[in-house]
Amino acid sequence: MTLLLSNDDVRQLLNVPDCIEALESAYTELGKGEAAFRDRMDLVSPGVKDDTMYILKSMDGLIPNAGVSCVRITSDMHHFFEVNGQLRRKKLPAVPGERYTGLGVLLSTETTAPLMFFTDGVTNPTRVAATTALGIKYLARKDAKTVALLGCGKQADKQVPAVAAVRDVDVIKCYSPTGQNRTKFARETSETYGVNVVDVNSADEAVEGADIILCATNARAHVFDPAWAKPGVHIGCITQFEIPPEAVHAADIAVAHTATAEPIFTTTHGLEHPEQTGKNQSFAKDAAVDKLPTLADLLAGNAKGRENDDQVTMYLNTVGIGLQFTAVGALLYRKAKEQGVGREIPTEWMTQSGMS
């Protein structure tokens, strides 16, 4: 039988500490050459409105020691716009009923059969936050207690339990431009995760005295000021667009998620994806991302981490990879089978005999 997991099922099964552990193992295997992934690919065409684009995104990964591979796909309608001169992106709920399409397909490397289909609404921000947590675990000072969180949206939410899972946090100071949003975010995340989250009135106030600075916005342009990189601080982000190249070069130790800073874009109708232009287009070259050690290098012991408390360290989250969904998918499958969560469908429905 093949399992089907909804977002509610995933929410029941997945927690940040377990996700961190699963990804730590996967990246270590990747650094040792015992796992593999392919770069993300985005297929782009015009959207239903003049100011939108349709994007089919795919990524995959393979972990032989876990006996699984996985393909994650999203079918999205994106709207790109500017706020105060900064490019931003909004994913539109184009599915009837104002819903989104994103799912993973977990496959067995032993029988080749589909083991599970799972939605990615909960999985996606959790795996991003867990990866950020690994950057903190291996690069931030051991005594780091004060955190600045720039951003108060869906991705920022999971950053709260992620940083708290790897460091003994006293306070997380959050900032976003809309006061009502950040006040609500601080209150709700404090109650949900049992962490002291307070909202502040400016980014400068958030980073003042911070041991860890995390960028978690939907901005497609720089939000980090290199002047914030005081001795001993650790810097993290959820997209490379948030960090200017000069801040990457100024860090004593900078580690990239992968050596590839952007997906492979293929477009129709002569379209130009906004992230292929201007500062975004030159980021990989300007920041010399392909020369940086990767997170897998760091975890496998192929690259050095922090060596003293005065160093400025950075984890640069370049682009997501299918290996993350492979590791989390394997975790979800095991827990779902143990706890009897999800729905089952005959595997025969998803497979075939002979060539028919």
LUMTOR-59123 format. One line per field, with one value per residue (C-alpha): residue in three letters; y, z, x. Coordinates in nm, 4 decimals. Each point is the difference from the previous one (the first is absolute). Layout:
vexdren = (ALA  ...)
py = (Y  ...)
pz = (Z  ...)
px = (X  ...)
! end
This chain:
vexdren = (MET  THR  LEU  LEU  LEU  SER  ASN  ASP  ASP  VAL  ARG  GLN  LEU  LEU  ASN  VAL  PRO  ASP  CYS  ILE  GLU  ALA  LEU  GLU  SER  ALA  TYR  THR  GLU  LEU  GLY  LYS  GLY  GLU  ALA  ALA  PHE  ARG  ASP  ARG  MET  ASP  LEU  VAL  SER  PRO  GLY  VAL  LYS  ASP  ASP  THR  MET  TYR  ILE  LEU  LYS  SER  MET  ASP  GLY  LEU  ILE  PRO  ASN  ALA  GLY  VAL  SER  CYS  VAL  ARG  ILE  THR  SER  ASP  MET  HIS  HIS  PHE  PHE  GLU  VAL  ASN  GLY  GLN  LEU  ARG  ARG  LYS  LYS  LEU  PRO  ALA  VAL  PRO  GLY  GLU  ARG  TYR  THR  GLY  LEU  GLY  VAL  LEU  LEU  SER  THR  GLU  THR  THR  ALA  PRO  LEU  MET  PHE  PHE  THR  ASP  GLY  VAL  THR  ASN  PRO  THR  ARG  VAL  ALA  ALA  THR  THR  ALA  LEU  GLY  ILE  LYS  TYR  LEU  ALA  ARG  LYS  ASP  ALA  LYS  THR  VAL  ALA  LEU  LEU  GLY  CYS  GLY  LYS  GLN  ALA  ASP  LYS  GLN  VAL  PRO  ALA  VAL  ALA  ALA  VAL  ARG  ASP  VAL  ASP  VAL  ILE  LYS  CYS  TYR  SER  PRO  THR  GLY  GLN  ASN  ARG  THR  LYS  PHE  ALA  ARG  GLU  THR  SER  GLU  THR  TYR  GLY  VAL  ASN  VAL  VAL  ASP  VAL  ASN  SER  ALA  ASP  GLU  ALA  VAL  GLU  GLY  ALA  ASP  ILE  ILE  LEU  CYS  ALA  THR  ASN  ALA  ARG  ALA  HIS  VAL  PHE  ASP  PRO  ALA  TRP  ALA  LYS  PRO  GLY  VAL  HIS  ILE  GLY  CYS  ILE  THR  GLN  PHE  GLU  ILE  PRO  PRO  GLU  ALA  VAL  HIS  ALA  ALA  ASP  ILE  ALA  VAL  ALA  HIS  THR  ALA  THR  ALA  GLU  PRO  ILE  PHE  THR  THR  THR  HIS  GLY  LEU  GLU  HIS  PRO  GLU  GLN  THR  GLY  LYS  ASN  GLN  SER  PHE  ALA  LYS  ASP  ALA  ALA  VAL  ASP  LYS  LEU  PRO  THR  LEU  ALA  ASP  LEU  LEU  ALA  GLY  ASN  ALA  LYS  GLY  ARG  GLU  ASN  ASP  ASP  GLN  VAL  THR  MET  TYR  LEU  ASN  THR  VAL  GLY  ILE  GLY  LEU  GLN  PHE  THR  ALA  VAL  GLY  ALA  LEU  LEU  TYR  ARG  LYS  ALA  LYS  GLU  GLN  GLY  VAL  GLY  ARG  GLU  ILE  PRO  THR  GLU  TRP  MET  THR  GLN  SER  GLY  MET  SER)
py = (0.0000  0.3594  0.2691  0.3394  0.2728  0.3296  0.3184  -0.0895  -0.3410  0.1561  0.2568  -0.2840  -0.1922  0.2598  0.2055  0.2193  -0.1995  -0.3229  0.1876  0.1417  -0.3481  -0.1477  0.2775  -0.0150  -0.3650  0.0673  0.2852  -0.2041  -0.2807  0.2507  0.1357  -0.3540  -0.0697  -0.2449  0.2051  0.2105  0.2692  0.1957  0.3768  0.1438  0.0703  0.2660  -0.0090  0.3398  0.1202  0.2977  -0.0049  0.0563  0.3737  0.2358  0.0477  -0.3710  -0.2981  -0.3720  -0.1993  -0.3776  -0.0716  -0.3370  -0.1332  -0.3463  -0.1925  -0.3474  -0.1538  -0.3658  -0.0714  0.0934  -0.1988  0.2952  0.2619  0.2906  0.2484  0.3232  0.2087  0.3227  0.1437  0.3719  0.3338  0.2767  0.3753  0.2146  0.3581  0.2712  0.1453  0.3051  -0.0875  -0.3622  -0.2937  -0.2305  -0.3161  -0.1227  -0.3472  0.0152  -0.2636  -0.0840  -0.3462  0.0135  0.0732  0.2275  -0.2821  -0.0831  -0.3021  -0.1406  -0.3632  -0.2556  -0.3524  -0.2381  -0.3073  -0.3175  -0.0570  -0.3704  -0.0827  0.3249  0.0325  0.3238  -0.0114  0.3245  0.3214  0.2967  0.3663  0.2565  0.2867  -0.0939  -0.1810  0.2952  0.2656  -0.2708  -0.1335  0.3559  0.0837  -0.3296  0.0710  0.3473  -0.1709  -0.2191  0.3132  0.1385  -0.3286  -0.0210  0.3692  0.2188  0.0580  -0.2616  0.2746  0.1813  0.1053  0.3102  -0.0365  0.2587  -0.1281  0.2160  -0.1122  -0.1062  -0.2232  -0.3723  -0.0756  0.2080  -0.1910  -0.3258  0.1816  0.0540  -0.3662  -0.0764  0.2400  -0.0924  -0.3679  0.0573  0.2933  0.1061  0.3136  0.2836  0.2204  0.0216  0.3585  -0.0003  0.2773  0.0474  0.3280  -0.0537  0.0559  -0.1912  -0.3066  -0.0106  0.0504  -0.2887  -0.2114  0.0599  -0.0862  -0.3135  -0.1484  0.0641  -0.1898  -0.2803  -0.0769  0.1188  0.2371  0.3647  0.1848  0.3804  0.2407  0.3106  0.3134  -0.0231  -0.2411  0.1923  -0.0529  -0.3713  -0.0552  0.2135  -0.2390  -0.3069  -0.3103  -0.1477  0.1943  -0.1902  0.1405  -0.1673  0.2284  -0.0261  0.2742  -0.0795  0.2706  0.0753  0.0526  -0.0612  0.2953  -0.1006  0.2472  -0.2388  -0.2642  0.0655  -0.2313  -0.3348  0.0235  -0.2791  0.0895  -0.2164  0.0460  -0.1912  0.1334  0.1358  0.3092  0.1304  0.0214  0.2383  -0.1586  0.2339  -0.1449  -0.3505  0.1038  0.1830  -0.3039  -0.1943  -0.3244  -0.0212  -0.3290  -0.0417  -0.2464  -0.1210  0.1229  0.1009  0.3338  -0.0179  -0.2572  -0.0870  0.2225  -0.1043  0.2394  0.0236  0.3014  0.1644  0.0758  0.1250  -0.1143  0.2936  -0.1981  -0.0334  0.3740  0.2814  -0.0690  -0.3449  -0.1119  0.1008  -0.1209  -0.3398  0.1578  0.3040  -0.2098  -0.2794  -0.2554  -0.2873  0.0626  -0.0327  -0.3206  -0.1526  -0.1058  -0.3628  0.0740  0.1502  -0.2882  -0.2681  0.1654  0.1087  0.3697  0.1893  0.1562  0.2789  0.0031  0.2917  0.2215  0.3119  -0.1412  0.1141  -0.3086  -0.0348  -0.2711  0.0983  -0.1837  0.0061  -0.2209  -0.2909  -0.3566  -0.3206  -0.1749  0.1937  -0.1435  -0.3455  0.0046  0.1473  -0.2320  -0.3025  0.1325  0.0592  -0.3435  -0.1761  0.1957  -0.0351  -0.3784  -0.0176  0.2166  -0.1122  0.3508  0.0707  -0.1725  -0.3035  -0.0647  -0.3121  0.0315  -0.1709  0.3218  0.1817  -0.2776  -0.2201  -0.3484  -0.0540  0.2941  0.0605)
pz = (0.0000  -0.0666  0.2623  -0.0495  0.2548  0.0191  0.1586  0.3170  0.0037  -0.0470  0.2723  0.2375  -0.0830  -0.0619  0.2602  -0.0404  0.2180  -0.1914  -0.3283  0.1070  0.0864  -0.3309  -0.2034  0.2000  -0.0947  -0.3655  -0.0433  0.1673  -0.2480  -0.2858  0.1126  -0.0003  -0.3496  0.1287  -0.1116  -0.3058  -0.1380  -0.3192  -0.0280  0.0151  -0.3335  -0.0608  -0.3155  -0.0550  -0.2206  0.0012  0.2756  -0.0276  0.0538  -0.1547  0.3274  0.0866  -0.1002  0.0152  0.1404  0.0124  0.2440  0.0541  0.2128  0.1036  0.2246  0.0726  0.3337  -0.0637  0.3679  0.0809  -0.2965  -0.1489  -0.2721  -0.0306  -0.2544  0.1234  -0.2405  0.0301  -0.2491  0.0803  -0.1194  0.1037  0.0156  0.0119  0.1237  0.1685  0.3506  0.0646  -0.3021  0.1094  -0.2069  0.1817  -0.0979  0.0965  -0.0696  -0.0986  0.1122  -0.3541  0.0732  0.0293  0.3604  0.0313  0.0493  -0.1105  -0.1651  0.1441  0.0648  0.0439  -0.1409  0.2121  -0.1854  0.1078  -0.1331  0.0766  -0.1691  -0.2062  0.1103  0.1166  0.3792  0.0766  -0.1358  0.2412  -0.0194  0.0624  0.1703  0.3445  -0.1213  -0.1960  0.2727  0.2495  -0.2160  -0.0704  0.3717  0.0903  -0.2526  0.1510  0.3386  -0.1278  -0.1080  0.3517  0.1679  -0.1843  -0.0389  0.2731  0.3344  0.2590  0.2398  -0.2570  0.1761  -0.1736  -0.3461  -0.2538  -0.2366  -0.3040  -0.1408  0.1606  -0.2602  -0.0594  -0.0452  0.3042  0.2221  -0.0137  0.0564  0.3630  0.1128  -0.2284  0.1670  0.3427  -0.0741  -0.0410  0.2331  0.3475  -0.1139  0.2396  -0.2475  -0.3682  -0.1183  -0.3118  -0.2519  -0.3132  -0.1504  0.1040  0.3730  0.0355  -0.1680  0.2135  0.3255  -0.0893  -0.1075  0.3274  0.2096  -0.1911  -0.0368  0.3683  0.0967  -0.2545  0.0540  0.3565  -0.1117  0.1029  -0.3257  0.0102  -0.2827  -0.0551  -0.2099  -0.2357  -0.1469  0.1725  0.3354  -0.0736  -0.0834  0.2862  0.2285  -0.1957  -0.0010  -0.2928  -0.2830  -0.2118  -0.3167  -0.0801  -0.2389  -0.3381  -0.1384  -0.3217  0.0799  0.2776  0.3513  0.1911  0.0698  0.0079  0.2862  0.2220  -0.0179  0.3387  0.1353  0.1125  -0.1770  -0.2098  -0.3028  -0.1675  -0.2765  -0.1831  -0.3447  -0.1338  -0.1262  0.3570  0.0343  -0.2043  -0.1501  0.1963  0.3250  -0.1223  -0.0742  0.3331  0.2082  0.1533  -0.0819  -0.2588  -0.0838  -0.2844  -0.0117  -0.3375  -0.2560  -0.2295  0.0832  -0.2257  -0.1676  -0.3660  -0.1723  -0.3244  -0.1356  -0.2819  -0.2064  0.0447  0.3619  0.2399  0.3581  0.2425  0.1987  -0.3115  -0.0307  0.1716  0.3365  0.0238  -0.3234  0.1110  0.3603  -0.0549  -0.1797  0.2281  0.3172  -0.1524  0.1340  -0.1886  0.1967  0.3414  0.2041  0.0144  0.2950  -0.0939  0.0065  0.3458  0.1473  -0.1543  0.1429  -0.3380  0.0971  0.3190  0.2220  0.2556  0.1691  0.2436  0.1501  -0.1956  -0.3464  -0.2118  -0.1464  -0.2642  -0.1322  -0.3476  -0.1034  -0.3743  -0.1541  0.1305  -0.0965  -0.0327  0.2527  0.2739  -0.1050  -0.0360  0.3597  0.1407  -0.2146  0.1418  0.3516  -0.0685  -0.1550  0.2977  0.2543  -0.2000  -0.0160  0.3717  0.1008  -0.2598  -0.1472  -0.3573  -0.2640  -0.2024  -0.3688  -0.1956  -0.1365  -0.3133  -0.0834  -0.0331  -0.1763  -0.3061  -0.1275  -0.3171  -0.2424  -0.0029)
px = (0.0000  0.1050  -0.0548  -0.1623  0.0767  -0.1904  0.1334  -0.1920  0.1690  0.3431  -0.0701  -0.0827  0.3171  0.2704  0.1835  0.3056  0.2471  -0.0720  0.0335  0.3374  0.1235  -0.1172  0.1617  0.3239  0.0353  -0.0881  0.2505  0.2723  -0.0625  -0.0022  0.3376  0.1376  -0.1311  -0.2626  -0.3031  -0.0811  -0.2319  -0.0592  -0.0299  -0.3495  -0.1672  -0.2663  -0.2128  -0.1622  -0.2857  -0.2392  -0.2621  -0.3723  0.0486  0.2521  0.1882  0.0290  0.2122  -0.0747  0.2930  0.0431  0.2822  0.1655  0.2857  0.1077  0.2358  0.1309  0.1104  0.0968  0.0741  -0.3606  -0.1311  -0.1885  -0.0054  -0.2411  -0.1318  -0.1576  -0.2080  -0.1959  -0.2475  -0.0225  -0.1308  0.2411  -0.0456  0.3143  -0.0211  0.2057  -0.0227  0.2185  0.2095  0.0539  -0.1193  -0.2410  -0.1801  -0.3447  -0.1315  -0.3664  -0.2573  -0.1114  -0.1439  -0.3824  -0.0875  0.3074  0.2472  0.3555  0.1624  0.3226  0.0792  0.2749  0.0150  0.2074  0.1299  0.1741  0.3514  -0.0444  -0.3319  -0.0207  -0.3660  -0.1649  -0.0064  -0.1804  -0.1469  0.0112  -0.0944  0.2718  -0.1861  0.1351  0.3105  0.1370  0.0524  0.0993  0.2839  0.1228  0.0040  0.1674  0.2745  0.0475  0.0279  0.2832  0.1869  -0.0479  0.0978  0.3316  0.0889  -0.1547  0.1706  -0.0921  -0.1135  -0.2192  -0.3220  -0.1390  -0.1555  -0.1134  -0.2690  -0.0731  -0.3335  -0.3273  -0.1612  -0.0485  0.3689  0.0976  -0.2436  0.1970  0.3303  -0.1065  -0.0067  0.2969  0.2429  -0.1365  0.0720  0.3750  0.0745  -0.1181  -0.1841  -0.0868  -0.1868  -0.0901  -0.0543  -0.2162  -0.0563  -0.2071  -0.1252  -0.3629  -0.0381  -0.3261  0.1494  0.3124  -0.1930  -0.2291  0.2973  0.1849  -0.3041  -0.0957  0.3495  0.0737  -0.3148  0.0454  0.3666  0.0614  0.2755  0.0367  -0.0785  -0.0386  -0.0770  0.2130  -0.0451  0.2974  0.2507  0.2808  -0.1707  -0.0374  0.3679  0.1362  0.1887  -0.1125  0.2206  -0.1939  -0.1660  -0.2525  -0.1573  -0.3331  -0.1865  -0.1707  0.2268  0.1833  0.2582  0.2481  -0.1347  0.3256  0.2297  0.3702  0.0491  -0.1978  0.2754  0.1609  0.2751  -0.1358  -0.3360  -0.1488  -0.2128  -0.2626  -0.2568  -0.2723  0.0986  0.3264  -0.1822  -0.0158  0.3803  0.2217  0.3141  0.2289  -0.1354  0.0872  0.3584  0.0323  -0.0945  0.2876  -0.1794  -0.2778  -0.1688  -0.2482  -0.2874  0.1241  0.2516  -0.2880  -0.1594  -0.3034  -0.2246  0.0104  -0.2578  -0.1681  -0.2631  -0.2519  -0.1040  0.3417  -0.0822  0.2641  -0.0498  0.0495  0.2553  0.2180  0.0496  0.1905  0.1631  -0.1530  0.1612  0.3492  -0.0187  0.1619  0.2939  0.0338  -0.0144  0.2155  -0.2466  0.1634  0.3216  -0.1678  -0.0094  -0.3469  -0.2105  0.0696  0.3747  -0.0358  -0.2001  0.2207  0.3109  0.1358  -0.0086  0.0819  -0.2625  0.0345  0.3418  -0.0397  -0.2706  0.1006  -0.0560  -0.2947  -0.1656  -0.2687  -0.2262  -0.1173  -0.3162  0.0471  -0.2688  -0.2076  0.0844  -0.1971  0.2240  -0.1820  -0.3357  0.1543  0.1257  -0.3209  -0.2109  0.1817  -0.0604  -0.3701  -0.0452  0.1545  -0.2042  -0.3227  0.0405  0.0790  -0.2958  -0.2525  -0.0363  -0.1116  -0.2091  0.0994  -0.0607  0.0962  0.3528  -0.1324  -0.1863  0.3323  0.1941  -0.0407  0.0752  0.1977  0.0040  -0.3742)
! end
